[in-house]
């Protein structure tokens, strides 16, 4: 989340705010790696606002919280014709501690990790007009979970290049309805280049990201659901602009390069994210 902004531990007594808006759209089904003729849902979209708040508690320890709200998660159905179903609400909050593992200034190589908990703001599923919304339209997992992350950063001062590798693992416990979302592993590789003024005036950075999102199947009352889980590879170009070295604004566009989905599922079409970040020092 939040692009490549929030990677390593913060300096002690430094506060970081990252806010972002994300829009995603889909209008096709996949079975395995091929497009399917199944068309129960004509189109689907969601709009999501998120925030990451972080504080450097000690030189090698940063406390973080992640917050998010779905303004909508909407299905427009072909069957029944011209009907719409939508959900909204808060996503799970994540509270975590990020710690420094390796800091090699001589070779400009850094490793950090984090461990955290996913905390639902509600344990009850969303109900609309007396109907419990489908799992895909629920804004929250309505269950506790855990998050483990690793961050690798390599910098080259001569070329102005930076390389990032991020891995995030999420585990979800069953909710009150004995429904358990699958485990998720997300791995991202970034290459960034600070653009010189003779290329583009101002403080610009171009970033290309290759990301894999792999999810295991969901479970209902202990039984695996066939049409859940899969693996997606995304290509995500990103541009970042720094304003007076205080505010960082980023635009990220996600394009699926390859996807394999178990059973028949709504597939990825595209998504974009607008990201705003600011660090404040209290020393």
Phi, psi and omega per residue, in radians:
X1 nan 2.562 3.064
X2 1.313 0.333 3.082
X3 1.156 -2.456 -3.082
X4 -1.770 0.287 -3.038
X5 -1.270 -0.733 -2.898
X6 -1.917 1.510 -3.003
X7 -2.025 -1.109 -3.011
X8 -1.661 3.034 3.096
X9 -1.167 2.668 3.116
X10 -1.524 2.771 2.961
X11 -1.091 2.665 3.129
X12 -1.008 2.393 3.123
X13 1.129 0.524 3.031
X14 -1.903 2.321 3.115
X15 -1.867 2.365 3.100
X16 -2.154 2.354 3.023
X17 -2.057 2.244 3.015
X18 -2.207 2.088 3.072
X19 -2.085 2.501 -3.122
X20 -2.628 2.725 3.055
X21 -2.159 2.381 -3.107
X22 -2.311 2.370 3.059
X23 -2.156 2.322 3.108
X24 -2.283 2.573 -3.057
X25 -2.443 2.504 3.071
X26 -2.565 2.497 3.055
X27 -2.530 0.493 -3.118
X28 -2.590 2.723 3.088
X29 -1.929 2.581 3.010
X30 -2.119 2.544 2.929
X31 -2.107 1.941 -2.959
X32 1.180 -2.186 3.133
X33 -1.832 0.193 -3.076
X34 -2.044 2.630 3.095
X35 -1.192 2.422 -3.117
X36 -1.859 2.664 3.075
X37 -1.413 -0.151 3.125
X38 -1.038 2.353 -3.028
X39 -2.546 0.714 3.123
X40 -1.026 -0.749 3.094
X41 -1.754 2.169 3.141
X42 -1.266 -0.778 3.103
X43 -2.763 2.723 -3.134
X44 -2.475 2.594 3.098
X45 -2.703 2.799 2.955
X46 -2.493 2.680 3.052
X47 -2.211 2.231 -2.945
X48 -2.368 2.359 3.032
X49 -2.030 2.337 -3.092
X50 -2.382 2.831 3.099
X51 -2.555 2.479 3.006
X52 -2.091 2.173 3.102
X53 -2.012 2.219 -3.076
X54 -2.376 2.599 3.128
X55 -2.481 2.269 3.096
X56 -1.333 1.685 -3.072
X57 -1.307 -0.751 3.077
X58 -2.345 2.943 -3.117
X59 -0.973 -0.533 -3.100
X60 -2.070 0.299 -3.139
X61 -2.457 2.193 3.108
X62 -2.121 2.322 3.042
X63 -1.645 2.399 -3.098
X64 -2.347 2.593 2.944
X65 -2.313 2.481 3.073
X66 -2.022 2.328 3.137
X67 -2.250 2.587 3.118
X68 -2.737 2.655 -3.138
X69 -2.455 2.207 3.024
X70 -1.496 1.967 3.042
X71 -1.181 -0.582 3.005
X72 -2.848 2.588 2.867
X73 -2.272 1.901 -2.865
X74 -2.187 2.357 2.958
X75 -1.927 2.302 2.949
X76 -1.877 1.993 -2.971
X77 -1.579 2.525 2.856
X78 -1.470 -0.611 -3.133
X79 -2.269 2.012 -0.153
X80 -1.077 2.608 -2.999
X81 -1.118 2.417 2.995
X82 0.968 0.648 3.054
X83 -1.937 2.742 -3.069
X84 -2.385 2.473 3.083
X85 -2.368 2.340 -3.016
X86 -2.522 2.543 3.049
X87 -2.224 2.785 3.108
X88 -2.691 2.800 3.103
X89 2.548 -3.098 -3.096
X90 -1.357 2.438 2.976
X91 -1.473 3.001 3.095
X92 -1.046 2.474 2.968
X93 -1.478 2.506 3.065
X94 -2.036 2.224 3.063
X95 -2.045 2.173 -3.031
X96 -2.537 2.836 3.013
X97 -2.010 2.212 3.122
X98 -1.861 2.319 -3.038
X99 -2.292 2.600 3.116
X100 -1.417 2.285 3.110
X101 -1.795 -0.756 -3.131
X102 -2.548 2.312 3.051
X103 -2.279 1.835 -3.116
X104 -2.016 1.568 -3.095
X105 -1.142 -0.602 -3.093
X106 -1.067 -0.731 -3.129
X107 -1.799 0.079 3.112
X108 0.902 0.933 -3.126
X109 -2.267 2.299 -3.006
X110 -2.416 2.499 3.060
X111 -2.322 2.332 3.019
X112 -2.391 2.839 3.119
X113 -2.450 2.901 3.081
X114 -2.607 2.626 3.087
X115 -2.332 2.316 -3.096
X116 -2.654 3.086 -3.137
X117 -2.080 2.430 2.992
X118 -1.605 2.186 -3.046
X119 -2.121 2.043 3.110
X120 -1.291 2.447 3.064
X121 -1.464 -0.174 3.020
X122 -2.583 2.467 3.090
X123 -1.677 -0.052 -3.086
X124 -1.812 2.424 3.087
X125 -1.179 2.622 3.114
X126 -1.279 2.374 3.106
X127 -2.118 2.346 3.125
X128 -2.288 2.184 -3.120
X129 0.936 0.691 3.098
X130 1.377 0.058 -3.106
X131 -1.998 2.246 3.045
X132 -1.238 2.174 -3.083
X133 -1.127 2.581 3.055
X134 -1.017 2.763 -3.107
X135 -0.962 -0.723 -3.086
X136 -1.162 -0.319 3.134
X137 -1.802 -0.020 3.066
X138 -1.279 2.314 -3.135
X139 -1.288 -0.345 -3.058
X140 -2.303 2.778 3.020
X141 -1.314 -0.280 -3.070
X142 0.985 0.494 -3.127
X143 -2.611 2.747 3.075
X144 -1.359 2.853 3.133
X145 -2.875 -3.079 3.135
X146 -2.356 2.710 -3.125
X147 -2.363 2.274 3.061
X148 -2.219 2.324 -3.105
X149 -2.341 2.635 2.999
X150 -2.278 2.443 -3.107
X151 -2.254 2.240 3.079
X152 -2.122 2.297 -3.126
X153 -2.307 2.283 3.047
X154 -2.234 2.278 -3.094
X155 -2.086 2.614 3.027
X156 -2.259 1.890 -3.092
X157 -1.219 -0.520 -3.107
X158 -1.179 -0.759 -3.074
X159 -1.661 -0.216 -3.070
X160 1.285 0.320 -3.124
X161 -1.688 2.587 3.011
X162 -2.343 2.528 -3.122
X163 -2.210 2.320 -3.119
X164 -2.231 2.497 2.968
X165 -2.305 2.160 -3.099
X166 -2.186 2.319 3.051
X167 -2.217 2.293 -3.103
X168 -2.278 2.234 3.119
X169 -2.060 2.292 3.128
X170 -2.181 2.311 3.064
X171 -2.094 2.294 3.138
X172 -1.985 2.274 3.042
X173 -1.421 2.831 3.082
X174 -1.122 2.594 3.079
X175 -1.612 -3.002 -3.076
X176 -1.070 -0.457 -3.140
X177 -1.543 0.189 -3.106
X178 1.031 0.673 3.049
X179 -1.959 2.286 -3.067
X180 -2.208 2.057 3.037
X181 -1.183 2.610 -3.125
X182 -1.172 2.834 3.058
X183 -1.241 2.641 -3.100
X184 -2.242 2.360 3.021
X185 -2.182 2.099 -3.134
X186 -2.097 2.136 -3.117
X187 -2.164 2.223 -3.090
X188 -2.211 2.383 3.022
X189 -2.088 2.195 -3.099
X190 -2.041 2.524 2.910
X191 -2.220 2.197 -3.110
X192 -2.152 2.601 3.129
X193 -2.392 2.123 3.055
X194 -1.316 2.194 -3.043
X195 -1.488 2.217 3.114
X196 -1.190 2.760 -3.076
X197 -1.055 -0.556 -3.118
X198 -1.295 -0.225 2.989
X199 -1.487 -0.852 -3.093
X200 -2.688 2.026 -3.111
X201 -1.048 2.475 -3.131
X202 1.814 3.121 -3.060
X203 -1.699 1.468 -3.063
X204 -1.927 2.537 3.030
X205 -2.313 2.286 3.070
X206 -1.773 2.391 -3.083
X207 -2.348 2.394 2.984
X208 -2.071 2.355 -3.090
X209 -2.181 2.373 2.958
X210 -1.998 2.161 -3.028
X211 -2.261 2.420 3.007
X212 -2.016 2.332 3.051
X213 -2.136 1.998 3.140
X214 -2.067 2.258 -3.120
X215 -2.251 2.368 3.052
X216 -1.391 2.977 -3.094
X217 -1.221 2.589 3.034
X218 -1.293 2.828 3.095
X219 -2.195 2.327 3.027
X220 -2.024 2.012 -3.074
X221 0.922 0.671 3.089
X222 1.551 -0.260 -3.106
X223 -1.642 2.387 3.130
X224 -1.189 2.430 3.039
X225 -1.650 2.217 -2.998
X226 -1.096 -0.879 -3.019
X227 -1.548 0.945 3.064
X228 -2.496 2.710 3.108
X229 1.402 2.935 -3.124
X230 2.660 -2.954 -3.104
X231 -2.426 2.360 -3.096
X232 -2.310 2.355 2.994
X233 -1.888 2.253 -3.085
X234 -2.131 2.482 3.004
X235 -1.848 2.180 -2.985
X236 -2.289 1.595 3.002
X237 -1.226 2.560 -3.069
X238 -2.529 2.474 3.029
X239 -2.199 2.405 -3.092
X240 -2.187 2.393 3.097
X241 -2.190 2.226 3.135
X242 -1.736 2.253 -3.116
X243 -1.835 1.909 3.122
X244 0.946 0.517 3.130
X245 1.001 0.434 3.132
X246 -2.087 -0.913 3.140
X247 -1.807 2.435 3.045
X248 -2.093 2.172 3.132
X249 -2.000 2.285 -3.111
X250 -2.258 2.605 2.992
X251 -2.204 2.235 -3.067
X252 -2.204 2.344 3.112
X253 -2.135 2.221 -3.113
X254 -1.812 2.209 3.115
X255 -2.191 2.159 3.111
X256 -1.247 2.199 3.084
X257 -1.622 -0.582 3.119
X258 -2.759 2.457 3.076
X259 -2.553 2.415 3.050
X260 -2.212 2.054 -3.075
X261 -2.059 2.368 3.119
X262 -1.222 2.367 -3.116
X263 1.145 -2.561 3.084
X264 -1.978 2.131 -3.092
X265 -2.473 2.733 2.949
X266 -1.057 2.333 -3.066
X267 -1.809 2.910 3.077
X268 -1.249 2.450 2.928
X269 -1.923 -1.147 3.084
X270 -2.831 2.888 3.036
X271 -2.688 2.684 3.009
X272 -2.415 2.672 -3.100
X273 -2.333 2.372 3.000
X274 -1.947 2.242 -2.943
X275 -2.200 2.387 3.105
X276 -2.290 2.257 -3.083
X277 -2.369 2.590 3.123
X278 -2.634 2.346 3.019
X279 -1.860 2.443 3.084
X280 -2.256 2.220 3.134
X281 -1.685 2.390 3.129
X282 -2.011 0.661 3.090
X283 -2.388 nan nan
